[in-house]
Structures are given as C-alpha cells and as structure tokens.
C-alpha cells in the first residue's frame, strides 16, 4: 500500500487532533508494544505513537521497525510523535480520497 501526497495530506488533517494511543518507553519496541500497535491499528487505522526513548536516529530505526513489523505507512513525524496508517480490509474506518 502506497499513499499519494493527497491522501497523506488528508490523513495529516485527520491525525492532527488525536492524542498518542501507544507510548514506546525506555525498553523500546518489545513484543507487547508491537502487539498493542497491531491491535490499535486494526481498530482505528490512523494512530499517533509517542517515541520517548532514544535520539533522532534511534527513533527513526523504531519507526522503520514499526512500519515493517506492523505493515503500516508512516504519515508524519513531529519530534517524538509519529503517525501511522494501516487500512482495515474488513471494516474500513477512513475513506481516502482518490487522485
């Protein structure tokens, strides 16, 4: 799944008012955190994650791991907060615009 620029713009406007629902702490990406991300993405499709641990490079590695392990798309990052999107094929919550 690859998002277009128009779809990313739409998702950024939707994620703006959301609060982080998952927080990655000092222990990093444990299996429990990955499971919670997977469940939350399946329910909400669009989530914010707070990455408290590490410097910029470590946060970038965590973001790439989340994208790979949870099969999700990065929408945006601002500081320690990243937004992710993954379509729920059974019950879509968000209708994306088409180009």
BELKAHU-V556472 format. One record per pair of residues at least 12 apart in sequence whose ideal C-beta (glycine too) atoms are under 6 Angstrom apart, sorted by the first residue. I is the first residue (numbers start at 1). J is the second residue. If there is no record, write none. Layout:
i=<I | I>
j=<J | J>
This chain:
i=<3 | 4 | 6 | 6 | 7 | 10 | 11 | 11 | 12 | 14 | 15 | 15 | 18 | 20 | 20 | 20 | 20 | 21 | 21 | 22 | 22 | 22 | 23 | 24 | 25 | 26 | 28 | 29 | 29 | 34 | 37 | 38 | 41 | 41 | 41 | 42 | 45 | 45 | 45 | 46 | 47 | 48 | 48 | 49 | 50 | 50 | 51 | 63 | 72 | 72 | 73>
j=<73 | 99 | 97 | 99 | 96 | 97 | 75 | 85 | 76 | 46 | 46 | 83 | 48 | 48 | 49 | 50 | 81 | 40 | 47 | 36 | 37 | 49 | 50 | 51 | 52 | 53 | 53 | 62 | 65 | 69 | 70 | 70 | 70 | 72 | 86 | 88 | 88 | 93 | 94 | 85 | 84 | 81 | 83 | 82 | 80 | 81 | 80 | 82 | 84 | 86 | 85>
